[in-house]
């Protein structure tokens, strides 16, 4: 048993911070005393984190991001100074400033887990001043971290090249090993659908770069035996609901959730086809290996995914689905219809998912995390 104390800092409400949860759980299992510090925008109930000690910093979502960031930095600095710890773990780029200051004052190391590739993030890609700031910011702190971790091999290589680093560790966003539910009608029951209705499913955040508007528009061309189910929440939900109404698809496009990370699998297994069609809005997306891709594989659900390097590695490379250009609307429709109407292909892809799912689990790679603090 370690007995050491580790604090995780993350600029997220924790509802969808599955990676943060898995990381904290890994260290807890290894005998560390763990605590997670996140944020909250309002008074809400956080489910799924009952077994991980956590605190959330209150900030106001209505004020500009830069002001929220300043408030977050100051309050995080205050909380970290009050806590006893042996290691600090920064989830993504935003907590790095207070994490670094406290690590110097307390003379403890910190780890940087780069969830996103900020040098190639869509939010800064076409904003030279913002890109220069965040690159300089990251350069200073990344070189002083005890260990640097990221989500895919291509992003690790980019970070090594840009910042002159060695041995950036890769911890892929694999799901926690879990028992797969046998009940595959929960979505049908929830929405009042006939049991033979085919479910095409997206799960995750409703964000502008997730291509959901294109998916909704093209769904009119999908065979009528299928419906589209969008499970999650996010800033684009209202506009997506309006788009569904405008396109006359309210009887075929449904919104459910969000669900906690432990609960989601009960709905994922109900899907016949999964969608992981992220747009190429910068290298951070192009090199990504999304949670949802692995969650569909684990649930035995063939998927249609973007034809990006890491997604091709696990989808086409492991024969668990089809990779396509996410900007090709006709291809989206055709690919869904192919999987709906080619039983032999579908069974082959599903069997590959069932074979690969037990291998692609967090427990098979989590030792990389605990080794990063040695």
N, C-alpha and C positions, 0 to 999 in steps of 0.2 A: 504493500500500500504506500502511495506517495506521501500523503499528508500535507502536500503543498497546497497553497491557496492561489486560485487563478480567477481573474475577473475578465469577463467578456464585454466589450463595448460595441454597440451597434446602433446606427441611426435608422431605426426601423421600429414600427409598432409591435413587432414580434408575431402578429397574426399569421404572416406568410414567411417568416424567417425560419424556414425549415433547416437550412444549412447551419444556422446559429444553434438551433435546438440540437441537431445531431452532434455538433462539435462539443457542446457543453455536456451532453450525455456521455460521449466518449471519455472525456476527462473525468467525469464523475465515476464511471465504471472503473477507471484506472486508479481510483482512490484519492483524487484531488477534491478539495473543497471548492465548489464552483458558485459563481454568482454572475448573472447576466444583467447588464444595464442597457435598456432600450429607450424608446420614446412612446408617448401617447399624445394623440391630438384631442381626445375627448374622454369622458368618463365611460368606459366600456368594459366588458368582461372579456378577459383573455382566457381562452380554453386551449388545452393541449400542453400547457407548461406547468402543470401541477407538480411534477416531480423535479423541476429545475428551479432553484431560488432565483428570483428576478425582481428588478425594480424598473420603473419606467419614468422618464423625465417628461413632464408636461410642457408642451409647446403649442402655439396657436397656429393652426393651419392656414388661417386667413391672412397672415402677414407674409411678406416676401421671404423667399428661401434664405437669403443672406442674413436676415435678422434672426430667423429660426436657427441658423447655423451658429451664430454668435451666442444665442441663448443656450443652445445645446452644448457648445464648447465650455462655457462658463459653468453650467450646472454639472456637466460630466466631470470637469476638473475638480469641482467641489466634492462630488461624491467619491471620486477616486482617491482624493487626498485623505478622506475619512476612513477608507477601507484598508485593512491590512491585506497584503497580497505578496506573492512571490513571483508572479508572472501576470502580465496584462496582454490581452488578446484583442487586437483591433479587427473587427469585421468590416472590411472594405475601407475606403479612403477617408471618409468623413471624420471618424473619431481620432485620427492619427495625431493631431496637434496636442490635445490634452493628454492623450496616452503617452506621447513622448515626454512631455513636461513632467508628468508624475513618475515615469520610469527613471528619469534623471534624478529627481528629488528623492525618490525612495531607493534608488540604486538597484532596480529590478529590471530584468529584460522584458521586451515586448515582441509579440509575433504579429505580423501583418498578413492577413488573409484577403487577397485581392479578388473579391467576387466578380468584379467587372474589370475590363481592360480600359481604364480611363483615358489612356492616350488615344484610343480609337473609339471612344464612346460617342454615340450619336448626339448627345447634348453639347459636346464641345467640338465635334468634327469640323463644323463650318463656322466656328467662332474662334479665330486665332488668339484673341486676348485671353479668353477663358481657357483655351487649350494650353497656352503658355503658362498660365497661373497654376492649373492643376498638375501639369507635368513637373513644374519646378517644385511645387508642394510635395508631390509624391517622391520626386528624386531625393529630396532632403531626408525624408523619413524612412524611405525604403532601404536606404543604404545603412541605416542605423538599427534596423530590426535584427533580432537574433535569428529569426527564420522568416522566409517569405513563402507563402502558399498561394496557389491559385487553382482554377477549376478545370483547365485543359492544357495539354502539352503545347499547342500553338501559342497560347497566351503566355505560358511560362517562357517559351523561347523569345517572344517579343520583349518581355520584361528584362530578360537577361541581356539582350542586345541593346536595348535603349539605355539601361542604367548600369551596364557593365557588371551584372551580378553573376553569381555562380550558384548552381544547385537550388533553383526555385522549385519547390516541391509541388507536385500535382495531386490534389485530392478531388476527384471527380464527384459531381452531385448525385451519387447513387442513393437510392432509397434504403431506409432501414429494413432489414429482413423482417417479414411479417407473414402471418398466416393469411392465405388468400380466401376471402369469403366465397361460399358456394351459392349464396342467393344473388342472382343476377337480374332481379326484377325491381330493385328498389327505385330506380328512376321511372320505370313504367308505372309503378304504383303511385309514386309521388305526383306524376304529371297526368295520371289517368289515361295512359296509352295502352293500346292493344299489345298483348304479349309478343306478337310477331313483328312489331315495329322495330326497325333497325335504328340504332343510336349512333350518330356521328358526334364525337365529343371533343370539345376543347376544355382544358382545365388550367387555371392559373390566373394571373392578373390581366385585367382588361386595360391594356396600354396601347398607345398609338402605333407602336412598332410591332405589335403581335399579329397584324394582318387580318384582324377579325372583321373589319368592314368589307374587305374583298371576299372573305369566306361567306359572309351573309349574302352579299350580292350574287355570288355564283351559285348559291344553294337552290335558287329557283330552277336550275337545270339538273339538279340531283333527283333521282327517281323518287316518286311519291311515297314509297314504302319506308323512307328514311326521314328522320328528324334531326335537327341540329340542337345539341344541348351545350350551353356555355356555362361551365361551373367555376365560380370565383367572384371576384369583385375588382373594382379599380376605377380610375378617373374617367375612363371612356364609357362606362356602363350606360349612362343616360343617353349619350349620342348613339350607342349601338341599339338601344331599345327603340329610339325614334327611327333609326334606319330600318329596323325590322318592321315597324308599322308602315313606313313609307313604301317599302317594297312588297307589302301585302303578304308577309311571311309569318305573321304572328301565330298562325296555327301550326307552324313547322319549325320555328326557332324559339327555344326556351332558355330562360336564365334561372340557374339554381345556385345555392350556396351563398357565401363561401363556407367551406368546411375546414375543420382543424386538420393538421397533418395526419393524425391518427384515424380520423373519420373518413377521409377522402377515398381510401381504397374501396370502401363499401359501394361507392358510386362509380369509380373507375371501372370496376369489373363488369358493370352493366353495359358498357360501351361495346359496340361492334367494331368501330373504327376510331382511332385517335388522331388528332390534328396537332402538329407541332410546326406550324408554318410561319416562323419568325422572318421578318423582312431583313434584308441586308442593308442596315442603316449604320454601318460602321464595323470595324474589326471586332469590337466587343461582342456584337451579335454574330458576326460571321464565324468566329472561333468558339462560340458558346456550345455548351453541352447541357441543355436545360433539364431541370428536375423532371418535367412532364414526360420527356422522351423515355427516361428510364422507368417512370411509374407506369406508363403504358406497357412496356415490355414485361415488367414484373406482374402486371395484371393479366397478361396473356392477350393483349389487345393490339392487333396489327395497326400500324400508323402510317400517315402520310406526313413526311417531314421535309424541311428545307434541304436543298442539296449543298450544304455547307460541310467543310471537312470533318468535324467531329460528329455531326449528325449522320453523315454517310458512313463513317466508321462503325457506328452501332446499328444503323438501320439497314442500308444496303449491305454493309460488310458482314452483318450477322443475320441477314435475311429476315428481319423482323418487320419490314414494311417497305414503303416506296419513297424514294427521294425525288423531289421535283423542284423546279424554279418557283419560289413562293410568289413571284410577281406575275406568273402566267395563270390568269384566271380560268381560261379554258382547261388548262391542265389540271387545276384543282377539281373542277367538276368531273372531268373524265376519269381521274384517278379514283375519286370516291365511287363513281359508278362501276368502275372495273372491279373494285373490291366487293361491291354489293352483288355483282353478277358472275363472278368467277369463283365458284366454290372450291375448286382444286387449288388455285393460287391462295385463296384465303386460308384454307386449312394448312397449307405449307408454311405460310407466314406465322400463323397462330402457333403451330408446333415449334417453330424456331423461337418464338417469344417464351413459350413454356420451358424450353430447354435452356435459354440464356438467362431468364429471370433470376433463378437461384444463384447464379454466378455474379450477377451485377448488383451486389448489395453492399451497403456501407460497411458492414462488419469485416469485409474482405480487404478493406483499404484503410480503416481507421487508425491502424498502428502508425501510419505515416504522421499523424497529428501528434501523438504522444512522443514519437521520436524527435519531433521538431523542437522540443524544449530541452532535450538532453545536451 
